[in-house]
Amino acid sequence: QVQLVESGGGLVQPGGSLRLSCAASGIGFRLYTMAWYRQGPGKQRELVTRITSDGRTAYLDSVKGRFTISRDNAEKTVYLQMNSLKAEDTAVYYCNAALSGVRDTWGQGTQVTVSS
């Protein structure tokens, strides 16, 4: 059974940091492009960042220089380090696993709230 489980969300003050984790099971993790999406209140889901199987990364302009995605293939886990958090980063963050020819897999989401 393919499964992605996110953790690490919570409430943080503006300027603070959080580290999200996404543990995968049931997939050949090292082959997949892993990504983090988010959906803020009243907004559409958007791609925040992704990392390919060979480690190439891409970021949403608004998070460049503040967020870092990384992966540990041995642990089948992808991470999102979020620094200098802003109120507009408040959203539910979703982990995604994608591979050509295979239906995407999504995690259940983890809430990140940035507020003083």
N, C-alpha and C positions, 0 to 999 in steps of 0.2 A: 504494500500500500504506500503510495507516494504521499509524503507529508512534509510540510514546512511549518515550523513552530517559531514564532518571533517572541522575543523577550527584551526587557530593558527599558521600556517606555516608562513615563511617569510625569510628574510635575516638576518643573525647573524654572528658576528665575531667569529673566533676560540676561544674556551674557554667559549663562551657564553652559554645561556640557552634559551630554548623555551618550551612551554607547548602546546601540541596538545590536542584537544577535538574532540570527535565523539559522536554526538547525534543520538540516534536511535528512530525510530517510526515504528509502525505497527508490532512489534514482542514482544513476551514474554521475554523481555530483560534478566530478572534474570536467565532464563534457559540456556542462550547461553554462549559459550566460545567466548570471544572477543579477537581480536588480532590486532596488527599493523604489516603491511608488508611495505617494501620499495623497490623502483626500482631506482637505480642510473643510470646515463648516460651510455649507452652501456652495462648495466648489466641486469641479470635476477632478477625478483622479488624474495625477500627473506623475510622469517619470522623474525621479529625483536623481538617480545615479545607477549605473550598471557596470559590471565587470565581466569581461569575456573569459572563456576558458583559458586563454593564454595571457590573461592579466591586464588587458587593455581596459581603460576606464573612461567614462564620460559623465559629465555632471550638468545639471540644470544651472543656468547662469547665476541664479540668485543664491546658490549654495556653494559656488566655487570658492575655494580658499577657506571654507568653514567646515565642510563635510568631507569625510574620507571613507571610501568603501575599500574593503579588503576581504580576502577569502582564505580559508584554511582547508585545503582539499582533504587532508588527512582526517580532520575533524568534521568534514562535510558541513561547514558553517561559514556563513558570510556575515560580515560586521559592517555597521555604519557608525563611525565616530562623528558626532555632531558637536561642534564647538561654536562659541559666540552665538548662541541661539537667540532668535528673535520671536516676537509674538506671532509674526506671520508664518513661522515654522509649525505652529500648532496644527496638528492633523492626526489622523490615523495613518500609521505607516505600515505598508504591506510589503512583504517579501515575495519575489516572483522568480520562478525558475523557467527558463526558456531554452528550447532546443529545436532546431529545424525539423519539421515533420512530426513533431510531438506536441500535444496540447499543453499550453502553459499550466503551471501549477502555482497556486496562490496560498499564502499563509492566511491566518485568521485576522491579522492586524494587531497592532499595539498602539495605544494612545500616547501621544506626546503633547503635553500642554506647557506652553511657555507663558508664564504670568507672574507678576509680582504680588 
